[in-house]
């Protein structure tokens, strides 16, 4: 399946400043597939080491981390001849071998002509930085998110529609109503299926939502297992409680994360490590509130005020046991959950496009779902789960900060009026 990360991997390969690459992301986002497909098309051969399947592979790094010692061992272990620039050395599940992670520093310093890629799912939580030297400044890093709506659409033989969406987005001209309604249907399917590559592949093969849900449930169980494997005993239960609270909090009118809703009497001092674990593992995305809108936005974030979203809308629906027909046919029974689910979807699309997202609130009078920096400009984004002509919060924000333009994402067609660019839900990836 087409993945946008392929272009970034190619840019990495061709860069004269290339360093060993760490490809990180949550479990099941397709890291191994993306790298192996990249290797197949760009290299003569691949020296592949998987530290999960090949438990003895760690012995390669036991005595020395010098690449001049490691490369002959890797050749023997993988039965591959390693040639500078023509062989890709690929260490998979590298979080299970911290010494291999440390070795990247020495590949950068002593063997920069060798092309090395590593992939890991839980690098932020599985590797003890006290016990091992993390190669800070000696590696390049990329994050692979679940498939965004465009990647899903292309997988579903919708490449021509992707081009139409981009054309309408750039020019702010309405999409033909027939295609507009068809794409909204595809968007609702995507909400249920999500962007995990296996789920997308199974759905396109079978058109069976129950089959997809079983795959999603298995992924969710893997996440729970990880919370036990890569966590301290005192934090396991707190992390699970916090994780289980995400979907419930997204059903609230105010989707700001509240510790007291995780457990009775819950406080930041008790649960903030659990939140951090979920974010570092890639299971969740945290969006901080900002007190004022100025560059750089990171300087004005309020660390005590944030929202938490699931990293994939399909997993969000599965975790909440949402029936696919309720999403596909806009059931009124989902009214409380719909707003949070739509925000979650937009957050995933923005994160996948590389945006750092923030949220803004004005003394309870107005709230902007997301504020991003796009093409050097600070742009507010309001999200609506259906068609909505009103944009009161956007108008309040625009009067206060006077942005060059604002974006409203909803079920409405493309347009531009009174400084507000209207973007259909299915086109959020264009931002």
Secondary structure as UniProt FT lines:
FT   HELIX           5..14
FT   TURN            16..17
FT   STRAND          20..24
FT   TURN            27..28
FT   HELIX           31..42
FT   STRAND          45..50
FT   TURN            51..53
FT   HELIX           55..61
FT   HELIX           67..78
FT   TURN            84..86
FT   STRAND          87..92
FT   HELIX           94..96
FT   HELIX           98..110
FT   TURN            112..113
FT   STRAND          115..120
FT   HELIX           123..126
FT   TURN            129..131
FT   TURN            136..137
FT   STRAND          139..143
FT   HELIX           149..155
FT   TURN            156..157
FT   HELIX           159..171
FT   HELIX           177..193
FT   HELIX           197..206
FT   HELIX           209..229
FT   HELIX           233..250
FT   HELIX           259..261
FT   TURN            264..265
FT   HELIX           268..280
FT   TURN            281..282
FT   STRAND          284..290
FT   HELIX           297..300
FT   STRAND          301..310
FT   HELIX           313..319
FT   TURN            320..321
FT   HELIX           324..328
FT   TURN            329..330
FT   HELIX           332..334
FT   HELIX           335..352
FT   TURN            353..354
FT   STRAND          358..362
FT   TURN            363..365
FT   STRAND          366..374
FT   TURN            375..376
FT   STRAND          377..383
FT   HELIX           392..401
FT   STRAND          406..410
FT   STRAND          415..417
FT   TURN            418..419
FT   STRAND          420..424
FT   HELIX           425..430
//
